[in-house]
Amino acid sequence: MFCALLGWLGLYVAAVWLYENLRSPVLLILGSIKQTVFRQKLSQRYGKWAVITGASDGIGKGYAHYLARQGMAIVLVARNEAKLAKVAAEIQTKHGVETKIVVADFSKGPEIYPHLERALGSLDIGILVNNVGVSHDTPKFVDEVPQSVIWDLINVNVAAATLLCQMLAPAMKRRQRGLIVNVSSIASVSPSPCMSIYAATKAYMTSFSVALREELGPFGVEVQTVRPSFVHTNMTDFLVKDAKDTRMEKYLVTVDSFMAYAGCTIGKVDMTSGHWSHGLQIAGLYLIPEVARVFILGLINKKLRDEFHAKGKTKLR
């Protein structure tokens, strides 16, 4: 009897794991078939404008170019006006779509949101990509992270996406269409010693995004959660430039490679790692009990801390 119960429990656990890890690939295939049959442009399906935060570099810039190639008008949001203007010019030259730039430093907190509401409120926003994020680069113990950086982590990683969704969701609900893409991280899969605050903010993002999907679904508004692993951006430069083990670079997916996969998932799946190799990493993590994940991540991060703790700098993307 006991062996039979263990057998059924094993089947149940295997079924849950298969569902969690094969659901997105199956939906991606079905969504691709549907898109091929109906051939509906993203702007027709969701609305004219795509808003991308953290759009001056990295993944945000990648999303901006990808959505522009699909014919969407682009609103670029970041704190560096010169970089924004350069990206906007690139997009207009390469893709010939209308662009706007909105300068906003999300680390400033509540004071920037009236400005954002004025800039975005009159637009037919079909897609919102909440990509802006901050990290303290190299792993650190909590007591080593300056309070100003902790506030940046909260204001940028948690507040920015939350308040932009709260700001733009009502218009999407009225139109009965729209897509919100929330960029979280593989760090949301497990608590991560020496990256504890960053991982916690990303766990918030995943939890918030999945719950928001259920709230907005009845109104025709879609929400996609993206949980990438390491992508070669400004935020991960320290792994390549300063690491003693230069082999780390081969584990970093380029932004172009990431977007080639992540872009294909837009409008097709509600949860993705963005890149097939990152999906395998997440599936592997879910095979390991949380206590083991925390222990292993702690060992890795503490080793990196010992190598880099004197060189860490906080960067926004």
ChimeraX commands (.cxc) that place a marker at each C-alpha (Angstrom):
marker #1 position 0.00,0.00,0.00 radius 0.5
marker #1 position 2.77,2.41,0.97 radius 0.5
marker #1 position 4.71,1.68,-2.22 radius 0.5
marker #1 position 1.57,2.29,-4.28 radius 0.5
marker #1 position 1.10,5.69,-2.62 radius 0.5
marker #1 position 4.70,6.59,-3.34 radius 0.5
marker #1 position 4.19,5.56,-6.96 radius 0.5
marker #1 position 1.10,7.76,-7.33 radius 0.5
marker #1 position 2.89,10.63,-5.61 radius 0.5
marker #1 position 5.81,10.25,-8.02 radius 0.5
marker #1 position 3.44,10.31,-11.00 radius 0.5
marker #1 position 1.73,13.41,-9.64 radius 0.5
marker #1 position 5.03,15.25,-9.11 radius 0.5
marker #1 position 6.22,14.26,-12.60 radius 0.5
marker #1 position 2.92,15.43,-14.12 radius 0.5
marker #1 position 3.17,18.80,-12.37 radius 0.5
marker #1 position 6.78,19.28,-13.50 radius 0.5
marker #1 position 5.90,18.34,-17.10 radius 0.5
marker #1 position 2.93,20.71,-17.09 radius 0.5
marker #1 position 4.94,23.63,-15.72 radius 0.5
marker #1 position 7.81,23.12,-18.17 radius 0.5
marker #1 position 6.04,21.93,-21.33 radius 0.5
marker #1 position 3.00,24.22,-21.16 radius 0.5
marker #1 position 4.81,27.21,-22.65 radius 0.5
marker #1 position 6.41,25.30,-25.58 radius 0.5
marker #1 position 3.04,23.77,-26.48 radius 0.5
marker #1 position 1.30,27.16,-26.29 radius 0.5
marker #1 position 4.09,28.66,-28.39 radius 0.5
marker #1 position 3.53,26.11,-31.14 radius 0.5
marker #1 position -0.24,26.61,-31.07 radius 0.5
marker #1 position 0.16,30.40,-31.00 radius 0.5
marker #1 position 2.55,30.31,-33.95 radius 0.5
marker #1 position 0.07,28.27,-35.98 radius 0.5
marker #1 position -2.73,30.68,-35.09 radius 0.5
marker #1 position -0.60,33.71,-36.01 radius 0.5
marker #1 position 0.36,32.13,-39.34 radius 0.5
marker #1 position -3.30,31.52,-40.20 radius 0.5
marker #1 position -4.68,34.94,-39.19 radius 0.5
marker #1 position -1.58,37.07,-39.99 radius 0.5
marker #1 position -2.71,39.90,-37.71 radius 0.5
marker #1 position -0.18,42.65,-37.00 radius 0.5
marker #1 position 0.63,43.43,-33.38 radius 0.5
marker #1 position -0.61,47.00,-33.83 radius 0.5
marker #1 position -3.95,45.70,-35.12 radius 0.5
marker #1 position -4.26,43.20,-32.31 radius 0.5
marker #1 position -3.20,45.40,-29.41 radius 0.5
marker #1 position -2.94,49.06,-30.43 radius 0.5
marker #1 position -0.61,51.52,-32.19 radius 0.5
marker #1 position 2.01,52.29,-29.55 radius 0.5
marker #1 position 4.47,50.13,-27.61 radius 0.5
marker #1 position 6.01,51.61,-24.45 radius 0.5
marker #1 position 9.34,50.16,-23.34 radius 0.5
marker #1 position 11.05,51.14,-20.09 radius 0.5
marker #1 position 14.81,50.84,-19.69 radius 0.5
marker #1 position 14.90,51.26,-23.47 radius 0.5
marker #1 position 18.28,52.92,-23.91 radius 0.5
marker #1 position 20.33,49.72,-23.58 radius 0.5
marker #1 position 20.23,45.95,-23.39 radius 0.5
marker #1 position 17.00,43.99,-23.36 radius 0.5
marker #1 position 14.82,47.12,-23.43 radius 0.5
marker #1 position 16.55,48.37,-26.57 radius 0.5
marker #1 position 16.17,44.87,-28.02 radius 0.5
marker #1 position 12.40,44.91,-27.41 radius 0.5
marker #1 position 12.16,48.39,-28.95 radius 0.5
marker #1 position 13.83,47.29,-32.18 radius 0.5
marker #1 position 11.87,44.04,-32.33 radius 0.5
marker #1 position 8.48,45.73,-31.90 radius 0.5
marker #1 position 9.44,48.46,-34.37 radius 0.5
marker #1 position 10.21,45.75,-36.94 radius 0.5
marker #1 position 6.67,44.50,-36.39 radius 0.5
marker #1 position 5.38,47.95,-37.38 radius 0.5
marker #1 position 4.56,49.36,-33.95 radius 0.5
marker #1 position 5.18,53.00,-33.03 radius 0.5
marker #1 position 7.61,53.14,-30.13 radius 0.5
marker #1 position 7.81,55.13,-26.89 radius 0.5
marker #1 position 11.26,54.85,-25.34 radius 0.5
marker #1 position 11.48,55.50,-21.61 radius 0.5
marker #1 position 14.75,55.78,-19.66 radius 0.5
marker #1 position 16.77,58.29,-17.67 radius 0.5
marker #1 position 19.47,59.19,-20.24 radius 0.5
marker #1 position 18.07,61.59,-22.85 radius 0.5
marker #1 position 21.10,61.40,-25.15 radius 0.5
marker #1 position 20.97,57.60,-25.31 radius 0.5
marker #1 position 17.21,57.68,-25.86 radius 0.5
marker #1 position 17.56,60.11,-28.74 radius 0.5
marker #1 position 20.22,57.90,-30.33 radius 0.5
marker #1 position 18.05,54.77,-30.06 radius 0.5
marker #1 position 15.03,56.66,-31.41 radius 0.5
marker #1 position 17.07,57.80,-34.43 radius 0.5
marker #1 position 18.27,54.23,-35.04 radius 0.5
marker #1 position 14.72,52.92,-34.95 radius 0.5
marker #1 position 13.39,55.58,-37.32 radius 0.5
marker #1 position 16.22,54.93,-39.78 radius 0.5
marker #1 position 16.01,51.14,-39.70 radius 0.5
marker #1 position 12.28,50.59,-39.35 radius 0.5
marker #1 position 10.60,53.84,-40.41 radius 0.5
marker #1 position 8.14,53.97,-37.53 radius 0.5
marker #1 position 7.06,56.87,-35.36 radius 0.5
marker #1 position 8.97,57.22,-32.10 radius 0.5
marker #1 position 8.73,59.27,-28.93 radius 0.5
marker #1 position 11.14,59.55,-26.02 radius 0.5
marker #1 position 10.21,60.12,-22.39 radius 0.5
marker #1 position 12.98,60.90,-19.92 radius 0.5
marker #1 position 12.28,59.38,-16.52 radius 0.5
marker #1 position 14.58,58.27,-13.72 radius 0.5
marker #1 position 12.58,55.61,-11.87 radius 0.5
marker #1 position 14.94,55.75,-8.90 radius 0.5
marker #1 position 13.40,59.16,-8.04 radius 0.5
marker #1 position 10.24,57.46,-6.80 radius 0.5
marker #1 position 6.72,58.92,-6.82 radius 0.5
marker #1 position 7.65,62.34,-8.23 radius 0.5
marker #1 position 8.11,61.08,-11.81 radius 0.5
marker #1 position 4.71,59.45,-12.33 radius 0.5
marker #1 position 2.59,62.58,-12.98 radius 0.5
marker #1 position 5.06,63.40,-15.78 radius 0.5
marker #1 position 4.73,59.88,-17.19 radius 0.5
marker #1 position 0.93,60.03,-17.02 radius 0.5
marker #1 position 0.91,63.29,-18.98 radius 0.5
marker #1 position 3.29,61.90,-21.59 radius 0.5
marker #1 position 1.51,58.57,-22.08 radius 0.5
marker #1 position -2.12,59.26,-21.22 radius 0.5
marker #1 position -3.26,60.38,-24.69 radius 0.5
marker #1 position -1.65,57.53,-26.64 radius 0.5
marker #1 position -3.30,54.33,-27.84 radius 0.5
marker #1 position -0.87,52.07,-25.98 radius 0.5
marker #1 position -1.17,48.49,-27.11 radius 0.5
marker #1 position 1.95,46.98,-25.53 radius 0.5
marker #1 position 3.76,47.93,-22.32 radius 0.5
marker #1 position 7.17,46.33,-21.73 radius 0.5
marker #1 position 8.21,46.76,-18.10 radius 0.5
marker #1 position 11.90,46.11,-18.49 radius 0.5
marker #1 position 13.66,48.72,-16.35 radius 0.5
marker #1 position 15.63,47.17,-13.53 radius 0.5
marker #1 position 18.58,47.69,-11.23 radius 0.5
marker #1 position 21.05,45.46,-9.45 radius 0.5
marker #1 position 24.08,45.98,-7.26 radius 0.5
marker #1 position 26.05,44.04,-9.87 radius 0.5
marker #1 position 28.34,41.94,-7.71 radius 0.5
marker #1 position 26.92,39.81,-4.88 radius 0.5
marker #1 position 26.88,41.46,-1.45 radius 0.5
marker #1 position 25.61,40.72,2.03 radius 0.5
marker #1 position 22.53,42.78,2.90 radius 0.5
marker #1 position 24.44,44.94,5.36 radius 0.5
marker #1 position 26.97,45.78,2.61 radius 0.5
marker #1 position 24.34,47.22,0.28 radius 0.5
marker #1 position 24.00,51.01,0.75 radius 0.5
marker #1 position 20.53,52.23,1.74 radius 0.5
marker #1 position 20.38,54.37,-1.41 radius 0.5
marker #1 position 20.84,51.24,-3.53 radius 0.5
marker #1 position 18.15,49.39,-1.57 radius 0.5
marker #1 position 15.74,52.23,-2.31 radius 0.5
marker #1 position 16.72,52.03,-5.98 radius 0.5
marker #1 position 15.97,48.31,-5.98 radius 0.5
marker #1 position 12.53,48.96,-4.49 radius 0.5
marker #1 position 11.68,52.05,-6.57 radius 0.5
marker #1 position 12.91,50.61,-9.87 radius 0.5
marker #1 position 12.37,46.83,-9.67 radius 0.5
marker #1 position 9.11,46.87,-7.72 radius 0.5
marker #1 position 7.40,50.25,-7.94 radius 0.5
marker #1 position 8.03,51.10,-11.61 radius 0.5
marker #1 position 6.21,48.14,-13.15 radius 0.5
marker #1 position 3.48,48.19,-10.52 radius 0.5
marker #1 position 2.64,51.87,-10.99 radius 0.5
marker #1 position 2.87,51.78,-14.79 radius 0.5
marker #1 position 0.47,48.81,-14.87 radius 0.5
marker #1 position -1.86,50.64,-12.52 radius 0.5
marker #1 position -1.60,53.73,-14.74 radius 0.5
marker #1 position -2.09,52.13,-18.17 radius 0.5
marker #1 position -4.31,49.12,-17.45 radius 0.5
marker #1 position -7.59,51.11,-17.20 radius 0.5
marker #1 position -7.35,52.33,-20.83 radius 0.5
marker #1 position -6.46,48.81,-22.01 radius 0.5
marker #1 position -9.49,47.45,-20.15 radius 0.5
marker #1 position -11.76,50.04,-21.77 radius 0.5
marker #1 position -10.46,49.14,-25.23 radius 0.5
marker #1 position -10.71,45.41,-24.44 radius 0.5
marker #1 position -7.21,44.84,-25.81 radius 0.5
marker #1 position -3.58,45.20,-24.84 radius 0.5
marker #1 position -0.48,43.31,-23.74 radius 0.5
marker #1 position 1.76,43.89,-20.74 radius 0.5
marker #1 position 5.19,42.24,-20.81 radius 0.5
marker #1 position 6.82,42.16,-17.38 radius 0.5
marker #1 position 10.52,41.29,-17.45 radius 0.5
marker #1 position 11.36,39.41,-14.26 radius 0.5
marker #1 position 14.36,37.08,-13.89 radius 0.5
marker #1 position 15.45,33.52,-13.28 radius 0.5
marker #1 position 16.41,34.94,-9.88 radius 0.5
marker #1 position 12.71,34.84,-9.01 radius 0.5
marker #1 position 12.80,31.04,-8.98 radius 0.5
marker #1 position 14.74,30.81,-5.72 radius 0.5
marker #1 position 15.91,32.93,-2.77 radius 0.5
marker #1 position 19.51,33.87,-3.47 radius 0.5
marker #1 position 21.99,34.59,-0.64 radius 0.5
marker #1 position 24.20,37.62,-1.35 radius 0.5
marker #1 position 21.67,38.69,-3.98 radius 0.5
marker #1 position 18.79,38.49,-1.53 radius 0.5
marker #1 position 17.18,41.88,-2.19 radius 0.5
marker #1 position 17.46,41.64,-5.97 radius 0.5
marker #1 position 16.04,38.10,-6.02 radius 0.5
marker #1 position 13.19,39.16,-3.74 radius 0.5
marker #1 position 12.26,42.06,-6.05 radius 0.5
marker #1 position 12.17,39.67,-8.99 radius 0.5
marker #1 position 10.06,37.18,-7.03 radius 0.5
marker #1 position 7.66,40.08,-6.46 radius 0.5
marker #1 position 7.63,40.84,-10.18 radius 0.5
marker #1 position 6.77,37.26,-11.12 radius 0.5
marker #1 position 4.08,36.97,-8.44 radius 0.5
marker #1 position 2.57,40.34,-9.36 radius 0.5
marker #1 position 2.65,39.59,-13.08 radius 0.5
marker #1 position 0.97,36.18,-12.81 radius 0.5
marker #1 position -1.76,37.57,-10.56 radius 0.5
marker #1 position -2.27,40.56,-12.87 radius 0.5
marker #1 position -2.76,38.17,-15.77 radius 0.5
marker #1 position -5.78,36.69,-14.00 radius 0.5
marker #1 position -7.16,40.15,-13.17 radius 0.5
marker #1 position -6.92,41.53,-16.70 radius 0.5
marker #1 position -7.69,38.39,-18.70 radius 0.5
marker #1 position -11.50,38.82,-18.52 radius 0.5
marker #1 position -11.09,42.30,-20.07 radius 0.5
marker #1 position -9.17,41.04,-23.10 radius 0.5
marker #1 position -5.81,42.28,-21.81 radius 0.5
marker #1 position -2.90,39.82,-21.86 radius 0.5
marker #1 position 0.05,39.71,-19.46 radius 0.5
marker #1 position 3.30,37.91,-20.21 radius 0.5
marker #1 position 5.97,37.19,-17.59 radius 0.5
marker #1 position 9.55,36.86,-18.86 radius 0.5
marker #1 position 12.16,35.21,-16.62 radius 0.5
marker #1 position 15.54,35.36,-18.40 radius 0.5
marker #1 position 18.82,34.07,-17.08 radius 0.5
marker #1 position 22.11,35.82,-17.91 radius 0.5
marker #1 position 21.97,38.08,-20.97 radius 0.5
marker #1 position 25.03,40.11,-21.92 radius 0.5
marker #1 position 23.99,43.65,-20.95 radius 0.5
marker #1 position 25.48,46.49,-18.89 radius 0.5
marker #1 position 24.15,44.75,-15.80 radius 0.5
marker #1 position 26.18,41.60,-16.43 radius 0.5
marker #1 position 29.34,43.22,-17.80 radius 0.5
marker #1 position 31.20,42.60,-14.55 radius 0.5
marker #1 position 30.97,38.84,-15.13 radius 0.5
marker #1 position 32.98,39.23,-18.32 radius 0.5
marker #1 position 35.28,42.20,-17.67 radius 0.5
marker #1 position 36.35,41.53,-14.11 radius 0.5
marker #1 position 35.95,37.77,-13.65 radius 0.5
marker #1 position 39.09,35.68,-13.35 radius 0.5
marker #1 position 37.35,32.85,-15.22 radius 0.5
marker #1 position 36.84,34.30,-18.71 radius 0.5
marker #1 position 34.79,31.25,-19.72 radius 0.5
marker #1 position 31.80,32.99,-18.14 radius 0.5
marker #1 position 31.27,34.95,-21.37 radius 0.5
marker #1 position 30.15,31.87,-23.26 radius 0.5
marker #1 position 27.27,31.41,-20.81 radius 0.5
marker #1 position 25.89,34.88,-21.55 radius 0.5
marker #1 position 23.27,35.04,-24.29 radius 0.5
marker #1 position 23.55,38.12,-26.52 radius 0.5
marker #1 position 20.63,40.54,-26.66 radius 0.5
marker #1 position 20.06,39.73,-30.35 radius 0.5
marker #1 position 19.95,36.00,-29.67 radius 0.5
marker #1 position 17.64,36.54,-26.69 radius 0.5
marker #1 position 15.24,38.69,-28.70 radius 0.5
marker #1 position 15.17,36.21,-31.58 radius 0.5
marker #1 position 13.44,33.80,-29.17 radius 0.5
marker #1 position 11.70,36.17,-26.75 radius 0.5
marker #1 position 10.18,38.15,-29.62 radius 0.5
marker #1 position 8.61,35.01,-31.05 radius 0.5
marker #1 position 6.77,34.40,-27.77 radius 0.5
marker #1 position 4.99,37.79,-27.76 radius 0.5
marker #1 position 1.25,37.28,-27.88 radius 0.5
marker #1 position 1.60,33.51,-27.77 radius 0.5
marker #1 position 2.54,32.48,-24.22 radius 0.5
marker #1 position 1.94,34.05,-20.82 radius 0.5
marker #1 position 5.13,32.74,-19.17 radius 0.5
marker #1 position 8.53,32.36,-20.80 radius 0.5
marker #1 position 12.23,32.41,-20.01 radius 0.5
marker #1 position 12.74,34.27,-23.27 radius 0.5
marker #1 position 15.49,31.95,-24.55 radius 0.5
marker #1 position 15.44,28.18,-24.96 radius 0.5
marker #1 position 18.67,27.71,-22.96 radius 0.5
marker #1 position 17.21,29.72,-20.09 radius 0.5
marker #1 position 14.14,27.52,-20.17 radius 0.5
marker #1 position 16.34,24.48,-19.65 radius 0.5
marker #1 position 18.02,26.21,-16.69 radius 0.5
marker #1 position 14.68,26.94,-15.03 radius 0.5
marker #1 position 13.45,23.40,-15.65 radius 0.5
marker #1 position 16.64,22.10,-14.03 radius 0.5
marker #1 position 16.22,24.36,-11.01 radius 0.5
marker #1 position 12.71,23.07,-10.47 radius 0.5
marker #1 position 14.10,19.52,-10.23 radius 0.5
marker #1 position 16.08,20.56,-7.16 radius 0.5
marker #1 position 14.45,21.13,-3.74 radius 0.5
marker #1 position 14.45,24.77,-2.67 radius 0.5
marker #1 position 16.76,24.12,0.27 radius 0.5
marker #1 position 19.36,22.76,-2.17 radius 0.5
marker #1 position 18.83,25.64,-4.63 radius 0.5
marker #1 position 19.41,28.18,-1.87 radius 0.5
marker #1 position 22.54,26.37,-0.66 radius 0.5
marker #1 position 24.06,26.10,-4.16 radius 0.5
marker #1 position 23.26,29.69,-5.11 radius 0.5
marker #1 position 24.72,30.83,-1.79 radius 0.5
marker #1 position 28.00,29.05,-2.51 radius 0.5
marker #1 position 28.23,30.56,-6.00 radius 0.5
marker #1 position 27.32,34.09,-4.93 radius 0.5
marker #1 position 29.61,34.08,-1.92 radius 0.5
marker #1 position 32.50,33.02,-4.14 radius 0.5
marker #1 position 31.71,35.83,-6.57 radius 0.5
marker #1 position 31.41,38.27,-3.65 radius 0.5
marker #1 position 34.88,37.35,-2.46 radius 0.5
marker #1 position 36.25,38.09,-5.95 radius 0.5
marker #1 position 34.31,41.26,-6.75 radius 0.5
marker #1 position 32.92,42.89,-3.60 radius 0.5
marker #1 position 35.41,45.77,-3.81 radius 0.5
marker #1 position 34.51,46.54,-7.44 radius 0.5
marker #1 position 30.69,46.49,-7.41 radius 0.5
marker #1 position 28.70,49.40,-8.86 radius 0.5
marker #1 position 24.95,49.77,-9.28 radius 0.5
marker #1 position 23.73,50.17,-12.83 radius 0.5
marker #1 position 20.29,50.87,-14.25 radius 0.5
marker #1 position 19.11,49.34,-17.47 radius 0.5
marker link #1:1,2 radius 0.2
marker link #1:2,3 radius 0.2
marker link #1:3,4 radius 0.2
marker link #1:4,5 radius 0.2
marker link #1:5,6 radius 0.2
marker link #1:6,7 radius 0.2
marker link #1:7,8 radius 0.2
marker link #1:8,9 radius 0.2
marker link #1:9,10 radius 0.2
marker link #1:10,11 radius 0.2
marker link #1:11,12 radius 0.2
marker link #1:12,13 radius 0.2
marker link #1:13,14 radius 0.2
marker link #1:14,15 radius 0.2
marker link #1:15,16 radius 0.2
marker link #1:16,17 radius 0.2
marker link #1:17,18 radius 0.2
marker link #1:18,19 radius 0.2
marker link #1:19,20 radius 0.2
marker link #1:20,21 radius 0.2
marker link #1:21,22 radius 0.2
marker link #1:22,23 radius 0.2
marker link #1:23,24 radius 0.2
marker link #1:24,25 radius 0.2
marker link #1:25,26 radius 0.2
marker link #1:26,27 radius 0.2
marker link #1:27,28 radius 0.2
marker link #1:28,29 radius 0.2
marker link #1:29,30 radius 0.2
marker link #1:30,31 radius 0.2
marker link #1:31,32 radius 0.2
marker link #1:32,33 radius 0.2
marker link #1:33,34 radius 0.2
marker link #1:34,35 radius 0.2
marker link #1:35,36 radius 0.2
marker link #1:36,37 radius 0.2
marker link #1:37,38 radius 0.2
marker link #1:38,39 radius 0.2
marker link #1:39,40 radius 0.2
marker link #1:40,41 radius 0.2
marker link #1:41,42 radius 0.2
marker link #1:42,43 radius 0.2
marker link #1:43,44 radius 0.2
marker link #1:44,45 radius 0.2
marker link #1:45,46 radius 0.2
marker link #1:46,47 radius 0.2
marker link #1:47,48 radius 0.2
marker link #1:48,49 radius 0.2
marker link #1:49,50 radius 0.2
marker link #1:50,51 radius 0.2
marker link #1:51,52 radius 0.2
marker link #1:52,53 radius 0.2
marker link #1:53,54 radius 0.2
marker link #1:54,55 radius 0.2
marker link #1:55,56 radius 0.2
marker link #1:56,57 radius 0.2
marker link #1:57,58 radius 0.2
marker link #1:58,59 radius 0.2
marker link #1:59,60 radius 0.2
marker link #1:60,61 radius 0.2
marker link #1:61,62 radius 0.2
marker link #1:62,63 radius 0.2
marker link #1:63,64 radius 0.2
marker link #1:64,65 radius 0.2
marker link #1:65,66 radius 0.2
marker link #1:66,67 radius 0.2
marker link #1:67,68 radius 0.2
marker link #1:68,69 radius 0.2
marker link #1:69,70 radius 0.2
marker link #1:70,71 radius 0.2
marker link #1:71,72 radius 0.2
marker link #1:72,73 radius 0.2
marker link #1:73,74 radius 0.2
marker link #1:74,75 radius 0.2
marker link #1:75,76 radius 0.2
marker link #1:76,77 radius 0.2
marker link #1:77,78 radius 0.2
marker link #1:78,79 radius 0.2
marker link #1:79,80 radius 0.2
marker link #1:80,81 radius 0.2
marker link #1:81,82 radius 0.2
marker link #1:82,83 radius 0.2
marker link #1:83,84 radius 0.2
marker link #1:84,85 radius 0.2
marker link #1:85,86 radius 0.2
marker link #1:86,87 radius 0.2
marker link #1:87,88 radius 0.2
marker link #1:88,89 radius 0.2
marker link #1:89,90 radius 0.2
marker link #1:90,91 radius 0.2
marker link #1:91,92 radius 0.2
marker link #1:92,93 radius 0.2
marker link #1:93,94 radius 0.2
marker link #1:94,95 radius 0.2
marker link #1:95,96 radius 0.2
marker link #1:96,97 radius 0.2
marker link #1:97,98 radius 0.2
marker link #1:98,99 radius 0.2
marker link #1:99,100 radius 0.2
marker link #1:100,101 radius 0.2
marker link #1:101,102 radius 0.2
marker link #1:102,103 radius 0.2
marker link #1:103,104 radius 0.2
marker link #1:104,105 radius 0.2
marker link #1:105,106 radius 0.2
marker link #1:106,107 radius 0.2
marker link #1:107,108 radius 0.2
marker link #1:108,109 radius 0.2
marker link #1:109,110 radius 0.2
marker link #1:110,111 radius 0.2
marker link #1:111,112 radius 0.2
marker link #1:112,113 radius 0.2
marker link #1:113,114 radius 0.2
marker link #1:114,115 radius 0.2
marker link #1:115,116 radius 0.2
marker link #1:116,117 radius 0.2
marker link #1:117,118 radius 0.2
marker link #1:118,119 radius 0.2
marker link #1:119,120 radius 0.2
marker link #1:120,121 radius 0.2
marker link #1:121,122 radius 0.2
marker link #1:122,123 radius 0.2
marker link #1:123,124 radius 0.2
marker link #1:124,125 radius 0.2
marker link #1:125,126 radius 0.2
marker link #1:126,127 radius 0.2
marker link #1:127,128 radius 0.2
marker link #1:128,129 radius 0.2
marker link #1:129,130 radius 0.2
marker link #1:130,131 radius 0.2
marker link #1:131,132 radius 0.2
marker link #1:132,133 radius 0.2
marker link #1:133,134 radius 0.2
marker link #1:134,135 radius 0.2
marker link #1:135,136 radius 0.2
marker link #1:136,137 radius 0.2
marker link #1:137,138 radius 0.2
marker link #1:138,139 radius 0.2
marker link #1:139,140 radius 0.2
marker link #1:140,141 radius 0.2
marker link #1:141,142 radius 0.2
marker link #1:142,143 radius 0.2
marker link #1:143,144 radius 0.2
marker link #1:144,145 radius 0.2
marker link #1:145,146 radius 0.2
marker link #1:146,147 radius 0.2
marker link #1:147,148 radius 0.2
marker link #1:148,149 radius 0.2
marker link #1:149,150 radius 0.2
marker link #1:150,151 radius 0.2
marker link #1:151,152 radius 0.2
marker link #1:152,153 radius 0.2
marker link #1:153,154 radius 0.2
marker link #1:154,155 radius 0.2
marker link #1:155,156 radius 0.2
marker link #1:156,157 radius 0.2
marker link #1:157,158 radius 0.2
marker link #1:158,159 radius 0.2
marker link #1:159,160 radius 0.2
marker link #1:160,161 radius 0.2
marker link #1:161,162 radius 0.2
marker link #1:162,163 radius 0.2
marker link #1:163,164 radius 0.2
marker link #1:164,165 radius 0.2
marker link #1:165,166 radius 0.2
marker link #1:166,167 radius 0.2
marker link #1:167,168 radius 0.2
marker link #1:168,169 radius 0.2
marker link #1:169,170 radius 0.2
marker link #1:170,171 radius 0.2
marker link #1:171,172 radius 0.2
marker link #1:172,173 radius 0.2
marker link #1:173,174 radius 0.2
marker link #1:174,175 radius 0.2
marker link #1:175,176 radius 0.2
marker link #1:176,177 radius 0.2
marker link #1:177,178 radius 0.2
marker link #1:178,179 radius 0.2
marker link #1:179,180 radius 0.2
marker link #1:180,181 radius 0.2
marker link #1:181,182 radius 0.2
marker link #1:182,183 radius 0.2
marker link #1:183,184 radius 0.2
marker link #1:184,185 radius 0.2
marker link #1:185,186 radius 0.2
marker link #1:186,187 radius 0.2
marker link #1:187,188 radius 0.2
marker link #1:188,189 radius 0.2
marker link #1:189,190 radius 0.2
marker link #1:190,191 radius 0.2
marker link #1:191,192 radius 0.2
marker link #1:192,193 radius 0.2
marker link #1:193,194 radius 0.2
marker link #1:194,195 radius 0.2
marker link #1:195,196 radius 0.2
marker link #1:196,197 radius 0.2
marker link #1:197,198 radius 0.2
marker link #1:198,199 radius 0.2
marker link #1:199,200 radius 0.2
marker link #1:200,201 radius 0.2
marker link #1:201,202 radius 0.2
marker link #1:202,203 radius 0.2
marker link #1:203,204 radius 0.2
marker link #1:204,205 radius 0.2
marker link #1:205,206 radius 0.2
marker link #1:206,207 radius 0.2
marker link #1:207,208 radius 0.2
marker link #1:208,209 radius 0.2
marker link #1:209,210 radius 0.2
marker link #1:210,211 radius 0.2
marker link #1:211,212 radius 0.2
marker link #1:212,213 radius 0.2
marker link #1:213,214 radius 0.2
marker link #1:214,215 radius 0.2
marker link #1:215,216 radius 0.2
marker link #1:216,217 radius 0.2
marker link #1:217,218 radius 0.2
marker link #1:218,219 radius 0.2
marker link #1:219,220 radius 0.2
marker link #1:220,221 radius 0.2
marker link #1:221,222 radius 0.2
marker link #1:222,223 radius 0.2
marker link #1:223,224 radius 0.2
marker link #1:224,225 radius 0.2
marker link #1:225,226 radius 0.2
marker link #1:226,227 radius 0.2
marker link #1:227,228 radius 0.2
marker link #1:228,229 radius 0.2
marker link #1:229,230 radius 0.2
marker link #1:230,231 radius 0.2
marker link #1:231,232 radius 0.2
marker link #1:232,233 radius 0.2
marker link #1:233,234 radius 0.2
marker link #1:234,235 radius 0.2
marker link #1:235,236 radius 0.2
marker link #1:236,237 radius 0.2
marker link #1:237,238 radius 0.2
marker link #1:238,239 radius 0.2
marker link #1:239,240 radius 0.2
marker link #1:240,241 radius 0.2
marker link #1:241,242 radius 0.2
marker link #1:242,243 radius 0.2
marker link #1:243,244 radius 0.2
marker link #1:244,245 radius 0.2
marker link #1:245,246 radius 0.2
marker link #1:246,247 radius 0.2
marker link #1:247,248 radius 0.2
marker link #1:248,249 radius 0.2
marker link #1:249,250 radius 0.2
marker link #1:250,251 radius 0.2
marker link #1:251,252 radius 0.2
marker link #1:252,253 radius 0.2
marker link #1:253,254 radius 0.2
marker link #1:254,255 radius 0.2
marker link #1:255,256 radius 0.2
marker link #1:256,257 radius 0.2
marker link #1:257,258 radius 0.2
marker link #1:258,259 radius 0.2
marker link #1:259,260 radius 0.2
marker link #1:260,261 radius 0.2
marker link #1:261,262 radius 0.2
marker link #1:262,263 radius 0.2
marker link #1:263,264 radius 0.2
marker link #1:264,265 radius 0.2
marker link #1:265,266 radius 0.2
marker link #1:266,267 radius 0.2
marker link #1:267,268 radius 0.2
marker link #1:268,269 radius 0.2
marker link #1:269,270 radius 0.2
marker link #1:270,271 radius 0.2
marker link #1:271,272 radius 0.2
marker link #1:272,273 radius 0.2
marker link #1:273,274 radius 0.2
marker link #1:274,275 radius 0.2
marker link #1:275,276 radius 0.2
marker link #1:276,277 radius 0.2
marker link #1:277,278 radius 0.2
marker link #1:278,279 radius 0.2
marker link #1:279,280 radius 0.2
marker link #1:280,281 radius 0.2
marker link #1:281,282 radius 0.2
marker link #1:282,283 radius 0.2
marker link #1:283,284 radius 0.2
marker link #1:284,285 radius 0.2
marker link #1:285,286 radius 0.2
marker link #1:286,287 radius 0.2
marker link #1:287,288 radius 0.2
marker link #1:288,289 radius 0.2
marker link #1:289,290 radius 0.2
marker link #1:290,291 radius 0.2
marker link #1:291,292 radius 0.2
marker link #1:292,293 radius 0.2
marker link #1:293,294 radius 0.2
marker link #1:294,295 radius 0.2
marker link #1:295,296 radius 0.2
marker link #1:296,297 radius 0.2
marker link #1:297,298 radius 0.2
marker link #1:298,299 radius 0.2
marker link #1:299,300 radius 0.2
marker link #1:300,301 radius 0.2
marker link #1:301,302 radius 0.2
marker link #1:302,303 radius 0.2
marker link #1:303,304 radius 0.2
marker link #1:304,305 radius 0.2
marker link #1:305,306 radius 0.2
marker link #1:306,307 radius 0.2
marker link #1:307,308 radius 0.2
marker link #1:308,309 radius 0.2
marker link #1:309,310 radius 0.2
marker link #1:310,311 radius 0.2
marker link #1:311,312 radius 0.2
marker link #1:312,313 radius 0.2
marker link #1:313,314 radius 0.2
marker link #1:314,315 radius 0.2
marker link #1:315,316 radius 0.2
marker link #1:316,317 radius 0.2
view
